Amino acid sequence: MDALRRALGWLSLLYALIFLSFGLLHAGIAFGPVREPVIVPAAIVETLCAGAMFAGAYGVLAGRAWAWDGLIYSHAAALGGVLMGILSLALGAGPASVLLSWYHSVIAVLLATGLAGSFYVSRVRGAADSGVTAPGPGDSRRPRRPGPR
């Protein structure tokens, strides 16, 4: 669990830097030959996504008690922002480019994978904390509830 926690923390930090870079690109700041059209709403959303990812990364890497919840919330918030960007480009609300299409596709898959990993760990961790073992891959039985029938 600790290796996955650390990996998701460092990946969250990387995603935050990527969001910040694209936020700067959409604010009109070019990185050498890489330029994107100025889209103020995209710059705002990407800056908010970067802030969420920085908060999630901080929680995990600093070992805070809320680290797993922070990872779930930050990945979900950033994924929501990316999906909003994909939807706005699909509806023609802004100028599209190959870089933006590639960026949205790749970051959406990465965030969904990180969200799934965070959910998995929170479920396994929750089962371990309550003393109940999580069902194995071949166990299709539902856990019995205590109490009268």
C-alpha positions as protocol buffer text, in pm:
chain_id: "A"
residue {
  index: 1
  type: MET
  ca { x: 0 y: 0 z: 0 }
}
residue {
  index: 2
  type: ASP
  ca { x: 278 y: 237 z: 88 }
}
residue {
  index: 3
  type: ALA
  ca { x: 440 y: 204 z: -256 }
}
residue {
  index: 4
  type: LEU
  ca { x: 108 y: 274 z: -429 }
}
residue {
  index: 5
  type: ARG
  ca { x: 45 y: 568 z: -198 }
}
residue {
  index: 6
  type: ARG
  ca { x: 383 y: 719 z: -274 }
}
residue {
  index: 7
  type: ALA
  ca { x: 349 y: 655 z: -648 }
}
residue {
  index: 8
  type: LEU
  ca { x: 6 y: 821 z: -659 }
}
residue {
  index: 9
  type: GLY
  ca { x: 143 y: 1114 z: -460 }
}
residue {
  index: 10
  type: TRP
  ca { x: 431 y: 1174 z: -699 }
}
residue {
  index: 11
  type: LEU
  ca { x: 205 y: 1124 z: -1001 }
}
residue {
  index: 12
  type: SER
  ca { x: -40 y: 1376 z: -854 }
}
residue {
  index: 13
  type: LEU
  ca { x: 245 y: 1624 z: -825 }
}
residue {
  index: 14
  type: LEU
  ca { x: 338 y: 1558 z: -1189 }
}
residue {
  index: 15
  type: TYR
  ca { x: -25 y: 1603 z: -1299 }
}
residue {
  index: 16
  type: ALA
  ca { x: -42 y: 1930 z: -1107 }
}
residue {
  index: 17
  type: LEU
  ca { x: 262 y: 2060 z: -1295 }
}
residue {
  index: 18
  type: ILE
  ca { x: 109 y: 1950 z: -1626 }
}
residue {
  index: 19
  type: PHE
  ca { x: -217 y: 2130 z: -1543 }
}
residue {
  index: 20
  type: LEU
  ca { x: -23 y: 2438 z: -1443 }
}
residue {
  index: 21
  type: SER
  ca { x: 172 y: 2430 z: -1770 }
}
residue {
  index: 22
  type: PHE
  ca { x: -144 y: 2408 z: -1978 }
}
residue {
  index: 23
  type: GLY
  ca { x: -303 y: 2679 z: -1767 }
}
residue {
  index: 24
  type: LEU
  ca { x: -10 y: 2905 z: -1852 }
}
residue {
  index: 25
  type: LEU
  ca { x: -37 y: 2810 z: -2220 }
}
residue {
  index: 26
  type: HIS
  ca { x: -405 y: 2904 z: -2220 }
}
residue {
  index: 27
  type: ALA
  ca { x: -322 y: 3231 z: -2047 }
}
residue {
  index: 28
  type: GLY
  ca { x: -104 y: 3323 z: -2345 }
}
residue {
  index: 29
  type: ILE
  ca { x: 241 y: 3227 z: -2217 }
}
residue {
  index: 30
  type: ALA
  ca { x: 432 y: 3022 z: -2474 }
}
residue {
  index: 31
  type: PHE
  ca { x: 692 y: 2758 z: -2393 }
}
residue {
  index: 32
  type: GLY
  ca { x: 935 y: 2795 z: -2682 }
}
residue {
  index: 33
  type: PRO
  ca { x: 758 y: 2683 z: -2998 }
}
residue {
  index: 34
  type: VAL
  ca { x: 459 y: 2544 z: -2806 }
}
residue {
  index: 35
  type: ARG
  ca { x: 168 y: 2787 z: -2819 }
}
residue {
  index: 36
  type: GLU
  ca { x: -201 y: 2751 z: -2753 }
}
residue {
  index: 37
  type: PRO
  ca { x: -481 y: 2998 z: -2814 }
}
residue {
  index: 38
  type: VAL
  ca { x: -576 y: 3217 z: -2519 }
}
residue {
  index: 39
  type: ILE
  ca { x: -881 y: 3058 z: -2353 }
}
residue {
  index: 40
  type: VAL
  ca { x: -941 y: 3225 z: -2018 }
}
residue {
  index: 41
  type: PRO
  ca { x: -1199 y: 2973 z: -1885 }
}
residue {
  index: 42
  type: ALA
  ca { x: -960 y: 2688 z: -1967 }
}
residue {
  index: 43
  type: ALA
  ca { x: -676 y: 2867 z: -1787 }
}
residue {
  index: 44
  type: ILE
  ca { x: -897 y: 2908 z: -1478 }
}
residue {
  index: 45
  type: VAL
  ca { x: -1015 y: 2546 z: -1477 }
}
residue {
  index: 46
  type: GLU
  ca { x: -663 y: 2411 z: -1530 }
}
residue {
  index: 47
  type: THR
  ca { x: -528 y: 2629 z: -1249 }
}
residue {
  index: 48
  type: LEU
  ca { x: -801 y: 2495 z: -1017 }
}
residue {
  index: 49
  type: CYS
  ca { x: -719 y: 2139 z: -1125 }
}
residue {
  index: 50
  type: ALA
  ca { x: -352 y: 2206 z: -1052 }
}
residue {
  index: 51
  type: GLY
  ca { x: -443 y: 2334 z: -705 }
}
residue {
  index: 52
  type: ALA
  ca { x: -654 y: 2025 z: -635 }
}
residue {
  index: 53
  type: MET
  ca { x: -375 y: 1795 z: -749 }
}
residue {
  index: 54
  type: PHE
  ca { x: -116 y: 1984 z: -542 }
}
residue {
  index: 55
  type: ALA
  ca { x: -340 y: 1944 z: -236 }
}
residue {
  index: 56
  type: GLY
  ca { x: -382 y: 1571 z: -299 }
}
residue {
  index: 57
  type: ALA
  ca { x: -9 y: 1526 z: -353 }
}
residue {
  index: 58
  type: TYR
  ca { x: 70 y: 1720 z: -36 }
}
residue {
  index: 59
  type: GLY
  ca { x: -167 y: 1507 z: 172 }
}
residue {
  index: 60
  type: VAL
  ca { x: -12 y: 1185 z: 50 }
}
residue {
  index: 61
  type: LEU
  ca { x: 353 y: 1283 z: 52 }
}
residue {
  index: 62
  type: ALA
  ca { x: 327 y: 1453 z: 392 }
}
residue {
  index: 63
  type: GLY
  ca { x: 148 y: 1151 z: 539 }
}
residue {
  index: 64
  type: ARG
  ca { x: -169 y: 1333 z: 645 }
}
residue {
  index: 65
  type: ALA
  ca { x: -463 y: 1137 z: 785 }
}
residue {
  index: 66
  type: TRP
  ca { x: -686 y: 1259 z: 501 }
}
residue {
  index: 67
  type: ALA
  ca { x: -441 y: 1151 z: 230 }
}
residue {
  index: 68
  type: TRP
  ca { x: -652 y: 882 z: 63 }
}
residue {
  index: 69
  type: ASP
  ca { x: -966 y: 1093 z: 69 }
}
residue {
  index: 70
  type: GLY
  ca { x: -763 y: 1384 z: -68 }
}
residue {
  index: 71
  type: LEU
  ca { x: -642 y: 1167 z: -356 }
}
residue {
  index: 72
  type: ILE
  ca { x: -996 y: 1061 z: -440 }
}
residue {
  index: 73
  type: TYR
  ca { x: -1133 y: 1416 z: -428 }
}
residue {
  index: 74
  type: SER
  ca { x: -843 y: 1570 z: -619 }
}
residue {
  index: 75
  type: HIS
  ca { x: -853 y: 1308 z: -895 }
}
residue {
  index: 76
  type: ALA
  ca { x: -1232 y: 1337 z: -922 }
}
residue {
  index: 77
  type: ALA
  ca { x: -1222 y: 1717 z: -936 }
}
residue {
  index: 78
  type: ALA
  ca { x: -946 y: 1723 z: -1196 }
}
residue {
  index: 79
  type: LEU
  ca { x: -1119 y: 1454 z: -1403 }
}
residue {
  index: 80
  type: GLY
  ca { x: -1435 y: 1664 z: -1393 }
}
residue {
  index: 81
  type: GLY
  ca { x: -1238 y: 1963 z: -1523 }
}
residue {
  index: 82
  type: VAL
  ca { x: -1084 y: 1759 z: -1802 }
}
residue {
  index: 83
  type: LEU
  ca { x: -1422 y: 1617 z: -1903 }
}
residue {
  index: 84
  type: MET
  ca { x: -1560 y: 1970 z: -1908 }
}
residue {
  index: 85
  type: GLY
  ca { x: -1275 y: 2068 z: -2142 }
}
residue {
  index: 86
  type: ILE
  ca { x: -1344 y: 1770 z: -2368 }
}
residue {
  index: 87
  type: LEU
  ca { x: -1713 y: 1859 z: -2379 }
}
residue {
  index: 88
  type: SER
  ca { x: -1648 y: 2225 z: -2456 }
}
residue {
  index: 89
  type: LEU
  ca { x: -1414 y: 2134 z: -2742 }
}
residue {
  index: 90
  type: ALA
  ca { x: -1666 y: 1882 z: -2875 }
}
residue {
  index: 91
  type: LEU
  ca { x: -1936 y: 2151 z: -2872 }
}
residue {
  index: 92
  type: GLY
  ca { x: -1707 y: 2394 z: -3053 }
}
residue {
  index: 93
  type: ALA
  ca { x: -1680 y: 2640 z: -2764 }
}
residue {
  index: 94
  type: GLY
  ca { x: -1311 y: 2700 z: -2827 }
}
residue {
  index: 95
  type: PRO
  ca { x: -1040 y: 2645 z: -3083 }
}
residue {
  index: 96
  type: ALA
  ca { x: -923 y: 2285 z: -3097 }
}
residue {
  index: 97
  type: SER
  ca { x: -572 y: 2163 z: -3172 }
}
residue {
  index: 98
  type: VAL
  ca { x: -399 y: 1829 z: -3195 }
}
residue {
  index: 99
  type: LEU
  ca { x: -207 y: 1903 z: -2874 }
}
residue {
  index: 100
  type: LEU
  ca { x: -528 y: 1977 z: -2683 }
}
residue {
  index: 101
  type: SER
  ca { x: -699 y: 1661 z: -2809 }
}
residue {
  index: 102
  type: TRP
  ca { x: -397 y: 1451 z: -2715 }
}
residue {
  index: 103
  type: TYR
  ca { x: -361 y: 1622 z: -2377 }
}
residue {
  index: 104
  type: HIS
  ca { x: -727 y: 1578 z: -2283 }
}
residue {
  index: 105
  type: SER
  ca { x: -729 y: 1212 z: -2387 }
}
residue {
  index: 106
  type: VAL
  ca { x: -412 y: 1115 z: -2206 }
}
residue {
  index: 107
  type: ILE
  ca { x: -477 y: 1310 z: -1884 }
}
residue {
  index: 108
  type: ALA
  ca { x: -836 y: 1176 z: -1865 }
}
residue {
  index: 109
  type: VAL
  ca { x: -710 y: 817 z: -1879 }
}
residue {
  index: 110
  type: LEU
  ca { x: -435 y: 887 z: -1623 }
}
residue {
  index: 111
  type: LEU
  ca { x: -677 y: 1057 z: -1382 }
}
residue {
  index: 112
  type: ALA
  ca { x: -936 y: 780 z: -1418 }
}
residue {
  index: 113
  type: THR
  ca { x: -666 y: 522 z: -1346 }
}
residue {
  index: 114
  type: GLY
  ca { x: -546 y: 715 z: -1041 }
}
residue {
  index: 115
  type: LEU
  ca { x: -904 y: 752 z: -919 }
}
residue {
  index: 116
  type: ALA
  ca { x: -961 y: 379 z: -958 }
}
residue {
  index: 117
  type: GLY
  ca { x: -639 y: 305 z: -768 }
}
residue {
  index: 118
  type: SER
  ca { x: -739 y: 543 z: -490 }
}
residue {
  index: 119
  type: PHE
  ca { x: -1083 y: 383 z: -462 }
}
residue {
  index: 120
  type: TYR
  ca { x: -927 y: 37 z: -455 }
}
residue {
  index: 121
  type: VAL
  ca { x: -687 y: 125 z: -178 }
}
residue {
  index: 122
  type: SER
  ca { x: -954 y: 304 z: 25 }
}
residue {
  index: 123
  type: ARG
  ca { x: -1175 y: -5 z: 2 }
}
residue {
  index: 124
  type: VAL
  ca { x: -897 y: -247 z: 98 }
}
residue {
  index: 125
  type: ARG
  ca { x: -778 y: -14 z: 372 }
}
residue {
  index: 126
  type: GLY
  ca { x: -1134 y: 26 z: 503 }
}
residue {
  index: 127
  type: ALA
  ca { x: -1181 y: -350 z: 515 }
}
residue {
  index: 128
  type: ALA
  ca { x: -852 y: -393 z: 699 }
}
residue {
  index: 129
  type: ASP
  ca { x: -942 y: -122 z: 950 }
}
residue {
  index: 130
  type: SER
  ca { x: -1279 y: -284 z: 1030 }
}
residue {
  index: 131
  type: GLY
  ca { x: -1130 y: -631 z: 1069 }
}
residue {
  index: 132
  type: VAL
  ca { x: -1330 y: -769 z: 777 }
}
residue {
  index: 133
  type: THR
  ca { x: -1134 y: -926 z: 498 }
}
residue {
  index: 134
  type: ALA
  ca { x: -1213 y: -818 z: 147 }
}
residue {
  index: 135
  type: PRO
  ca { x: -1349 y: -1096 z: -76 }
}
residue {
  index: 136
  type: GLY
  ca { x: -1090 y: -1264 z: -295 }
}
residue {
  index: 137
  type: PRO
  ca { x: -1112 y: -1294 z: -673 }
}
residue {
  index: 138
  type: GLY
  ca { x: -1282 y: -1636 z: -656 }
}
residue {
  index: 139
  type: ASP
  ca { x: -1518 y: -1551 z: -371 }
}
residue {
  index: 140
  type: SER
  ca { x: -1857 y: -1457 z: -513 }
}
residue {
  index: 141
  type: ARG
  ca { x: -2043 y: -1488 z: -184 }
}
residue {
  index: 142
  type: ARG
  ca { x: -2186 y: -1177 z: -32 }
}
residue {
  index: 143
  type: PRO
  ca { x: -2076 y: -1105 z: 323 }
}
residue {
  index: 144
  type: ARG
  ca { x: -2334 y: -1194 z: 585 }
}
residue {
  index: 145
  type: ARG
  ca { x: -2488 y: -918 z: 784 }
}
residue {
  index: 146
  type: PRO
  ca { x: -2507 y: -968 z: 1157 }
}
residue {
  index: 147
  type: GLY
  ca { x: -2847 y: -967 z: 1318 }
}
residue {
  index: 148
  type: PRO
  ca { x: -3176 y: -1152 z: 1306 }
}
residue {
  index: 149
  type: ARG
  ca { x: -3310 y: -1297 z: 985 }
}
